[in-house]
C-alpha cells in the first residue's frame, strides 16, 4: 500500500510525504523537502563576522531571534569575549519570548485543529473563541517583549557581539510586566486545551537531546544533555554528530552515533521537567504525564507547558534586570579578530548550533545545524512505528493522522534548507 501526500500544509516551508505499508506491519516513510536551496552558509563566507547575526536572522521569519543570538554566542566564543550579566539576562529574555510566540502559533493555529479533524483554522477559532483569543494575546505579549528588548519585532537588532547596541526602555518593560498575571491565565487556558486532547497511541523509545544548565531548565547555552543521563560539551557533541547529504533532499540530515534522536519541547521536558517553574510544574502534574514520554504527539502538550514556564522565566528575568541599574556593555570593533567557535541555543523546535571560522574579521567557514535537520530522521522512524497502527482506518483518515504526527513535531523546512 503506497501513501503519498503531495503537500504538507500548515508548517514552515514546503515538504511532501511518501510512505508504504506492507502486509499491515512493515512500513517505510520519507519526508521530502520541496524547498529550494538557500545557500546562507555560502553567502556568509567572505563577509565580515559582524554580518553573521544579521544575515542568519533572515533564515526564518518565525525564529530570527535564535539564529541571531546563536551566531553572536558562537563568535564571542571564537574571540573569547566575556559578556556582562545584564546582556545575558536580556538575551535569555529575548529567547524565552521567541519560544513563547512560536509555540503559541503552532499549538493553536497549526496543530490542535488536526486532533479535532478540522482543516480550517478560522472555523476552528470560531468554535473555540476563548482559546483563540488567549493564544493571540499571548503572542502579542511575547512579540512586544521582543520589540522592547530586541529593538524591533522581526529581525531584532539590539543584541550584538559583545553586548547590546541599545538597552530596552525600562518603563516599557515595567508596563509589559504589569500584564503578566492576565497573560499567564491565558497560557493556562491554552494548556488546559492541550490536556483535553485525545492523543493517538504511539510508543517508541528514542534519545532526547537538549541543552542542560545547572539547576535550571536548559534553553540558553550549557552542555548537551542526551536522555537525561549523558552530558557532552557542545564541541564534543558537534564532533559526534554526523551530517548526511541525500540526492532527494536539500537538508543535511543529522544522526548521533548513527541513530536518530529528538530535539524540541518534548525533549526538553523529558530531560528537564524537574526544573520547570512553579506554575508549569503544577500543570505538568495535572496532566498526569509520566516522564519520560515516548509519544511524540505529546510535543504539543509539552509546548503548552513551556509557554507557561517561559512566561514565568521572563517575569523573573525582567525583575532581575530592572532591579540592577547598570546597563549592558557595548563592544567596540577596533582591531582585527580571528578565531573559531561554536555555540548552541534552544530554538522553539530544538537545539540550534552555529559554527564559525574567522580570519582578520572575515568569515572563512561556517556551519549551521538546525533542529529540523536533527529530528527529521526521528520523525520518519516514528511514522514507521505508527503506520501499522493505522492499517484498519480509511486511506483519508490515515493521511490525516500522518499529517497530525508530522505537524506535532512543528518542522521548519525553511530553516532546514538554509
VEXDREN-2710 file (C-alpha; in Angstrom, 1 decimal):
% VEXDREN-2710
k/r/px/py/pz
1/UNK/0.0/0.0/0.0
2/UNK/1.5/3.3/-1.1
3/UNK/0.8/6.5/0.8
4/UNK/1.5/9.9/-0.8
5/UNK/0.9/13.4/0.4
6/UNK/2.0/15.9/-2.2
7/UNK/1.9/19.0/0.0
8/UNK/2.1/19.2/3.8
9/UNK/0.3/22.4/4.7
10/UNK/0.3/24.5/7.9
11/UNK/4.1/24.4/8.6
12/UNK/7.1/26.5/7.8
13/UNK/8.3/25.8/4.3
14/UNK/7.4/23.2/1.7
15/UNK/7.5/19.4/2.0
16/UNK/5.7/16.2/0.9
17/UNK/5.5/12.7/2.2
18/UNK/5.8/9.2/0.6
19/UNK/5.3/6.1/2.6
20/UNK/4.4/2.4/2.2
21/UNK/2.8/-0.3/4.4
22/UNK/3.4/-3.9/3.5
23/UNK/1.3/-6.8/4.9
24/UNK/0.0/-4.3/7.5
25/UNK/3.2/-4.5/9.6
26/UNK/6.3/-3.3/7.6
27/UNK/6.4/0.4/7.0
28/UNK/8.5/2.9/5.1
29/UNK/8.3/6.6/5.5
30/UNK/10.1/9.6/3.8
31/UNK/9.7/13.3/4.3
32/UNK/10.7/15.0/1.1
33/UNK/11.7/18.7/1.3
34/UNK/10.4/20.7/-1.6
35/UNK/12.1/24.0/-0.6
36/UNK/14.9/25.3/-2.8
37/UNK/18.5/25.6/-1.6
38/UNK/19.0/28.9/0.1
39/UNK/22.8/28.8/0.5
40/UNK/23.1/31.1/3.6
41/UNK/26.3/29.5/4.7
42/UNK/27.9/30.2/1.3
43/UNK/26.6/33.8/1.4
44/UNK/28.4/34.3/4.8
45/UNK/31.8/33.1/3.6
46/UNK/33.9/36.2/2.7
47/UNK/31.8/38.6/4.7
48/UNK/32.7/40.4/7.9
49/UNK/32.0/38.5/11.0
50/UNK/29.6/41.1/12.4
51/UNK/27.2/40.5/9.5
52/UNK/26.6/36.9/10.5
53/UNK/23.9/37.7/13.2
54/UNK/22.1/40.0/10.8
55/UNK/22.2/37.6/7.8
56/UNK/21.3/34.4/9.7
57/UNK/18.3/36.1/11.3
58/UNK/16.8/36.0/7.7
59/UNK/16.9/32.2/7.7
60/UNK/13.4/32.2/9.4
61/UNK/10.7/34.7/9.9
62/UNK/9.3/32.8/12.9
63/UNK/12.6/32.3/14.8
64/UNK/15.0/35.1/13.7
65/UNK/16.0/35.7/17.4
66/UNK/17.7/32.4/18.0
67/UNK/19.7/32.4/14.8
68/UNK/21.0/35.9/15.6
69/UNK/21.8/35.0/19.2
70/UNK/23.4/31.7/18.4
71/UNK/25.7/33.4/15.8
72/UNK/26.6/36.1/18.4
73/UNK/27.4/33.5/21.0
74/UNK/29.5/31.4/18.6
75/UNK/31.5/34.4/17.5
76/UNK/32.0/35.5/21.1
77/UNK/33.4/32.0/21.9
78/UNK/35.7/32.3/18.8
79/UNK/37.1/35.6/20.1
80/UNK/36.9/34.7/23.8
81/UNK/34.8/37.7/24.5
82/UNK/33.3/37.9/28.0
83/UNK/29.7/39.3/28.2
84/UNK/28.2/41.2/31.1
85/UNK/25.4/39.8/33.2
86/UNK/22.8/42.3/32.0
87/UNK/23.4/41.4/28.4
88/UNK/22.9/37.8/29.3
89/UNK/19.6/38.5/31.1
90/UNK/18.3/40.4/28.1
91/UNK/19.4/37.6/25.6
92/UNK/17.6/35.0/27.7
93/UNK/14.5/37.2/27.8
94/UNK/14.6/37.5/24.0
95/UNK/14.9/33.8/23.5
96/UNK/12.2/32.9/26.0
97/UNK/9.8/35.4/24.3
98/UNK/10.6/33.9/20.8
99/UNK/9.8/30.4/22.1
100/UNK/6.5/31.6/23.5
101/UNK/5.2/33.3/20.4
102/UNK/6.4/30.4/18.1
103/UNK/4.8/27.7/20.3
104/UNK/1.5/29.6/20.7
105/UNK/1.2/30.0/16.9
106/UNK/1.9/26.3/16.4
107/UNK/-0.2/24.9/19.2
108/UNK/-3.5/26.7/18.4
109/UNK/-3.4/27.5/14.7
110/UNK/-1.3/24.8/13.2
111/UNK/-1.5/21.6/15.3
112/UNK/-4.5/21.4/17.6
113/UNK/-7.1/21.6/14.8
114/UNK/-5.6/18.3/13.5
115/UNK/-6.7/16.5/16.6
116/UNK/-10.2/17.7/16.2
117/UNK/-10.2/16.8/12.4
118/UNK/-10.7/20.4/11.4
119/UNK/-8.7/21.6/8.4
120/UNK/-9.9/25.2/8.5
121/UNK/-8.1/27.1/11.3
122/UNK/-10.6/30.1/11.0
123/UNK/-13.6/27.8/11.5
124/UNK/-11.7/26.2/14.4
125/UNK/-11.2/29.6/16.0
126/UNK/-14.9/30.3/15.7
127/UNK/-15.7/27.1/17.5
128/UNK/-13.2/27.8/20.3
129/UNK/-13.1/31.7/20.6
130/UNK/-11.9/31.8/24.2
131/UNK/-8.8/29.7/23.4
132/UNK/-8.2/31.6/20.1
133/UNK/-8.3/35.0/21.9
134/UNK/-6.0/33.7/24.7
135/UNK/-3.5/32.5/22.1
136/UNK/-3.5/35.8/20.3
137/UNK/-3.0/37.8/23.5
138/UNK/0.0/35.5/24.5
139/UNK/1.6/36.0/21.1
140/UNK/1.1/39.8/21.2
141/UNK/2.7/39.9/24.6
142/UNK/5.7/37.8/23.5
143/UNK/6.3/39.8/20.3
144/UNK/6.1/43.0/22.3
145/UNK/8.9/41.7/24.6
146/UNK/11.0/41.0/21.5
147/UNK/10.3/44.6/20.2
148/UNK/11.1/46.3/23.5
149/UNK/14.2/44.2/24.3
150/UNK/15.4/43.5/20.8
151/UNK/14.7/46.8/19.1
152/UNK/12.0/45.5/16.7
153/UNK/9.6/42.5/16.4
154/UNK/11.1/40.9/13.3
155/UNK/14.9/40.5/12.9
156/UNK/15.7/42.3/16.2
157/UNK/19.0/44.3/16.1
158/UNK/19.7/45.4/19.7
159/UNK/21.8/42.4/20.7
160/UNK/25.3/42.3/19.1
161/UNK/28.7/40.6/19.6
162/UNK/30.0/41.7/23.0
163/UNK/26.8/43.2/24.4
164/UNK/23.9/45.4/23.3
165/UNK/23.6/48.3/21.0
166/UNK/20.8/49.9/22.9
167/UNK/19.3/48.8/26.3
168/UNK/15.5/48.4/26.5
169/UNK/13.3/51.2/27.8
170/UNK/12.8/50.3/31.4
171/UNK/9.4/52.0/31.7
172/UNK/8.1/50.0/28.7
173/UNK/9.4/46.8/30.2
174/UNK/7.7/47.5/33.5
175/UNK/4.4/48.3/31.7
176/UNK/4.5/44.9/30.0
177/UNK/5.2/43.1/33.2
178/UNK/2.0/44.7/34.7
179/UNK/0.1/42.4/32.3
180/UNK/1.8/39.3/33.5
181/UNK/-1.0/37.8/35.6
182/UNK/-3.6/38.1/32.8
183/UNK/-1.2/36.6/30.3
184/UNK/-0.3/33.7/32.5
185/UNK/-4.0/33.0/32.9
186/UNK/-4.3/32.9/29.1
187/UNK/-1.4/30.4/28.9
188/UNK/-3.2/28.2/31.4
189/UNK/-6.3/28.3/29.2
190/UNK/-4.2/27.1/26.3
191/UNK/-2.5/24.4/28.4
192/UNK/-5.9/23.2/29.6
193/UNK/-6.9/22.9/26.0
194/UNK/-3.9/20.7/25.1
195/UNK/-4.6/18.5/28.1
196/UNK/-8.2/17.8/26.8
197/UNK/-6.9/16.4/23.5
198/UNK/-7.3/12.7/22.9
199/UNK/-3.8/11.9/21.8
200/UNK/-3.3/8.9/19.4
201/UNK/-1.3/6.0/20.9
202/UNK/2.3/5.8/20.0
203/UNK/5.3/4.5/21.9
204/UNK/8.8/4.4/20.5
205/UNK/11.9/4.9/22.7
206/UNK/14.4/7.4/21.4
207/UNK/17.2/9.6/22.6
208/UNK/16.1/13.1/23.7
209/UNK/18.7/15.8/23.2
210/UNK/18.6/19.3/24.7
211/UNK/20.8/21.8/26.4
212/UNK/21.5/21.4/30.1
213/UNK/22.2/24.3/32.5
214/UNK/22.9/23.6/36.2
215/UNK/19.8/23.7/38.4
216/UNK/17.6/25.3/35.7
217/UNK/15.5/24.5/32.7
218/UNK/18.0/24.3/29.9
219/UNK/17.5/26.6/26.9
220/UNK/20.4/29.1/26.7
221/UNK/24.0/27.8/26.4
222/UNK/25.3/24.9/28.6
223/UNK/26.1/21.3/27.8
224/UNK/24.3/18.8/25.6
225/UNK/22.0/16.5/27.6
226/UNK/21.3/13.2/26.0
227/UNK/18.2/11.5/27.5
228/UNK/19.0/12.9/30.9
229/UNK/21.9/10.7/31.6
230/UNK/24.9/11.8/29.5
231/UNK/26.3/15.3/29.3
232/UNK/28.6/16.5/26.5
233/UNK/30.3/19.7/25.7
234/UNK/28.7/21.3/22.6
235/UNK/32.1/20.8/20.9
236/UNK/32.1/17.1/21.7
237/UNK/28.5/16.7/20.6
238/UNK/29.3/18.5/17.4
239/UNK/32.2/16.1/16.7
240/UNK/30.0/13.0/17.4
241/UNK/27.0/14.0/15.3
242/UNK/27.1/13.2/11.6
243/UNK/25.5/15.2/8.7
244/UNK/24.4/13.2/5.6
245/UNK/23.6/14.6/2.2
246/UNK/21.0/12.8/0.1
247/UNK/20.2/13.4/-3.6
248/UNK/16.5/13.5/-2.8
249/UNK/16.6/16.3/-0.2
250/UNK/18.3/19.6/0.3
251/UNK/18.5/19.0/4.0
252/UNK/21.8/17.7/5.6
253/UNK/20.2/15.2/7.9
254/UNK/21.8/14.6/11.3
255/UNK/22.4/11.4/13.3
256/UNK/24.1/10.8/16.6
257/UNK/26.2/7.6/16.6
258/UNK/24.3/6.5/13.5
259/UNK/21.0/6.8/15.4
260/UNK/18.0/9.2/15.1
261/UNK/17.1/11.4/18.0
262/UNK/14.6/14.0/19.0
263/UNK/15.0/17.7/19.9
264/UNK/12.4/20.3/20.8
265/UNK/9.8/20.9/23.5
266/UNK/9.2/17.2/24.3
267/UNK/12.9/16.5/24.5
268/UNK/13.5/19.4/26.9
269/UNK/10.5/18.4/29.0
270/UNK/11.8/14.8/29.3
271/UNK/15.3/16.0/30.2
272/UNK/14.5/18.9/32.4
273/UNK/10.9/18.6/33.9
274/UNK/12.4/18.8/37.4
275/UNK/13.4/22.4/36.7
276/UNK/10.1/23.8/35.5
277/UNK/8.9/27.0/37.2
278/UNK/6.1/26.6/39.8
279/UNK/3.0/27.1/37.6
280/UNK/4.3/25.0/34.8
281/UNK/5.3/22.2/37.2
282/UNK/1.7/22.3/38.6
283/UNK/0.2/21.9/35.1
284/UNK/2.6/19.1/34.4
285/UNK/1.4/17.3/37.5
286/UNK/-2.2/18.0/36.5
287/UNK/-1.6/16.4/33.1
288/UNK/-0.6/13.1/34.7
289/UNK/2.1/12.6/32.2
290/UNK/4.7/10.1/33.3
291/UNK/8.2/11.2/32.4
292/UNK/9.8/10.1/30.1
293/UNK/7.1/10.4/27.4
294/UNK/7.8/8.4/24.3
295/UNK/4.7/9.5/22.4
296/UNK/5.7/12.4/20.0
297/UNK/2.1/13.5/19.6
298/UNK/2.6/15.0/23.1
299/UNK/5.1/17.5/21.8
300/UNK/2.0/19.8/21.6
301/UNK/1.3/19.5/25.2
302/UNK/4.9/19.9/26.1
303/UNK/4.9/23.2/24.1
304/UNK/1.9/24.5/26.1
305/UNK/3.8/23.7/29.4
306/UNK/6.8/25.6/28.0
307/UNK/4.6/28.6/27.3
308/UNK/3.7/28.8/30.9
309/UNK/7.3/28.1/32.0
310/UNK/8.9/30.7/29.8
311/UNK/6.3/33.4/30.8
312/UNK/7.4/32.8/34.4
313/UNK/11.0/32.9/33.2
314/UNK/10.5/36.3/31.5
315/UNK/8.9/37.7/34.6
316/UNK/11.9/36.6/36.7
317/UNK/14.5/37.8/34.3
318/UNK/12.8/41.2/33.9
319/UNK/12.7/41.7/37.7
320/UNK/16.3/40.8/37.9
321/UNK/17.2/43.2/35.1
322/UNK/15.1/46.1/36.4
323/UNK/16.5/45.7/40.0
324/UNK/20.0/46.4/38.6
325/UNK/20.6/50.0/37.5
326/UNK/23.6/49.1/35.3
327/UNK/23.2/48.9/31.5
328/UNK/24.6/46.2/29.2
329/UNK/28.0/46.8/27.6
330/UNK/28.7/47.9/24.0
331/UNK/31.5/46.2/22.3
332/UNK/33.9/48.2/20.1
333/UNK/35.2/46.7/16.8
334/UNK/38.6/48.3/16.8
335/UNK/41.0/45.5/15.9
336/UNK/41.2/42.6/13.6
337/UNK/39.6/39.5/15.1
338/UNK/40.5/35.8/14.3
339/UNK/39.4/32.5/15.8
340/UNK/37.0/29.6/15.6
341/UNK/34.0/28.9/17.8
342/UNK/30.6/27.4/18.0
343/UNK/27.5/27.7/20.3
344/UNK/24.2/26.0/20.9
345/UNK/20.9/27.7/21.9
346/UNK/17.5/26.1/22.2
347/UNK/15.2/27.3/19.3
348/UNK/11.5/26.6/19.7
349/UNK/11.9/23.4/17.7
350/UNK/15.1/22.3/19.4
351/UNK/18.9/22.7/19.7
352/UNK/20.4/25.1/17.1
353/UNK/24.1/25.1/16.6
354/UNK/26.3/27.7/14.7
355/UNK/30.0/27.3/13.9
356/UNK/32.3/30.0/12.5
357/UNK/35.9/30.3/11.5
358/UNK/37.1/33.9/11.2
359/UNK/40.5/35.3/9.9
360/UNK/41.2/39.0/10.2
361/UNK/37.4/39.8/10.6
362/UNK/36.4/37.8/7.5
363/UNK/34.3/34.6/7.8
364/UNK/36.3/31.7/6.2
365/UNK/34.0/28.8/7.1
366/UNK/30.7/28.3/8.8
367/UNK/28.2/25.6/9.6
368/UNK/24.6/25.9/10.8
369/UNK/22.8/22.8/12.2
370/UNK/19.1/23.4/12.6
371/UNK/16.6/21.4/14.9
372/UNK/14.5/20.1/12.0
373/UNK/17.6/18.7/10.3
374/UNK/18.3/16.8/13.5
375/UNK/14.8/15.4/14.1
376/UNK/13.6/14.5/10.6
377/UNK/15.1/11.0/10.8
378/UNK/13.4/10.6/14.2
379/UNK/10.1/11.8/12.7
380/UNK/10.3/9.2/10.0
381/UNK/11.1/6.4/12.5
382/UNK/8.0/7.5/14.5
383/UNK/5.9/7.3/11.3
384/UNK/7.2/3.8/10.6
385/UNK/6.2/2.7/14.0
386/UNK/2.8/4.5/13.8
387/UNK/1.7/3.4/10.3
388/UNK/0.9/-0.3/11.2
389/UNK/-1.4/1.1/13.9
390/UNK/-3.5/2.8/11.1
391/UNK/-4.0/-0.3/8.9
392/UNK/-7.7/-0.6/9.8
393/UNK/-8.6/3.0/9.1
394/UNK/-9.6/4.6/5.7
395/UNK/-7.0/6.0/3.4
396/UNK/-8.1/9.6/4.0
397/UNK/-8.0/9.2/7.8
398/UNK/-4.6/7.5/7.6
399/UNK/-3.2/10.5/5.7
400/UNK/-4.8/12.9/8.2
401/UNK/-3.2/11.0/11.1
402/UNK/0.2/11.1/9.3
403/UNK/-0.2/14.9/8.9
404/UNK/-1.1/15.2/12.5
405/UNK/2.1/13.5/13.7
406/UNK/4.3/15.5/11.3
407/UNK/2.8/18.8/12.4
408/UNK/3.0/17.8/16.0
409/UNK/6.8/17.9/15.6
410/UNK/6.5/21.6/14.4
411/UNK/9.0/21.2/11.5
412/UNK/10.6/24.2/9.9
413/UNK/11.7/23.3/6.4
414/UNK/12.8/26.9/5.7
415/UNK/15.4/26.6/8.4
416/UNK/16.4/23.1/7.4
417/UNK/17.2/24.1/3.8
418/UNK/19.1/27.2/4.9
END
